[in-house]
Amino acid sequence: MNFDRELDTRGLNCPLPILKAKKALTEMQSGQILKVIATDAGSVRDFVAFAKQTGNDLVEQTTEGQDYIHVLRRR
């Protein structure tokens, strides 16, 4: 999958990964894809709730070792 922007939030705890993703998404065009890499296990449920609240599409969530990968499509 191609990403328009990648955001590394490793080492940051809630709510910082969400806040940084929100800021990044506001700078992106509708339909563009944002990949967020986080190490906070709580980010999995946080990004589900964030997508529902903002109307952005949570395309995919995966785990790679210690990293939680969240892929969002800008509404």
C-alpha positions as CSV (number, residue, x, y, z in Angstrom):
1,M,0.0,0.0,0.0
2,N,1.2,3.5,-0.9
3,F,1.1,6.2,1.8
4,D,0.9,9.9,1.2
5,R,2.4,10.6,4.6
6,E,4.0,8.6,7.4
7,L,4.0,9.7,11.1
8,D,6.3,8.1,13.7
9,T,4.9,8.4,17.2
10,R,7.0,5.7,18.8
11,G,7.6,6.3,22.5
12,L,4.6,8.6,22.8
13,N,1.7,7.8,25.0
14,C,-2.0,8.7,24.7
15,P,-3.2,11.2,23.7
16,L,-0.1,12.3,21.7
17,P,-0.3,9.8,18.8
18,I,-3.9,10.8,18.2
19,L,-3.2,14.5,18.5
20,K,-0.3,14.3,16.0
21,A,-2.4,12.2,13.6
22,K,-5.2,14.8,13.8
23,K,-2.8,17.6,13.0
24,A,-1.3,15.6,10.1
25,L,-4.7,14.8,8.7
26,T,-5.8,18.4,8.7
27,E,-2.7,19.2,6.4
28,M,-3.7,16.5,3.9
29,Q,-6.1,16.3,1.0
30,S,-9.3,14.3,1.0
31,G,-8.6,10.7,0.1
32,Q,-4.9,10.8,1.0
33,I,-3.5,8.0,3.2
34,L,-1.7,8.5,6.5
35,K,0.4,5.7,8.1
36,V,0.9,6.1,11.9
37,I,3.5,4.0,13.7
38,A,3.0,3.9,17.5
39,T,4.3,1.8,20.4
40,D,1.4,2.6,22.8
41,A,-0.8,-0.5,23.0
42,G,-3.8,1.8,23.8
43,S,-3.5,3.4,20.4
44,V,-5.3,0.4,18.9
45,R,-8.6,1.3,20.6
46,D,-7.8,5.0,20.4
47,F,-7.6,5.0,16.6
48,V,-10.8,3.0,16.3
49,A,-12.6,5.7,18.3
50,F,-10.8,8.5,16.6
51,A,-11.9,7.3,13.2
52,K,-15.5,7.0,14.3
53,Q,-15.6,10.4,15.8
54,T,-13.9,12.2,12.9
55,G,-15.3,10.4,9.9
56,N,-11.9,9.4,8.7
57,D,-11.6,5.8,7.4
58,L,-9.4,3.4,9.4
59,V,-8.2,1.3,6.5
60,E,-6.0,-1.1,8.4
61,Q,-4.4,-1.8,11.8
62,T,-1.5,-4.3,12.2
63,T,1.2,-5.1,14.7
64,E,4.8,-5.5,13.7
65,G,6.9,-6.5,16.7
66,Q,6.6,-3.7,19.2
67,D,5.0,-1.3,16.7
68,Y,1.3,-0.8,16.1
69,I,0.6,0.4,12.6
70,H,-2.6,2.5,11.9
71,V,-3.6,3.4,8.3
72,L,-6.1,6.2,7.9
73,R,-7.7,7.7,4.8
74,R,-8.5,11.4,5.1
75,R,-12.3,12.1,4.7
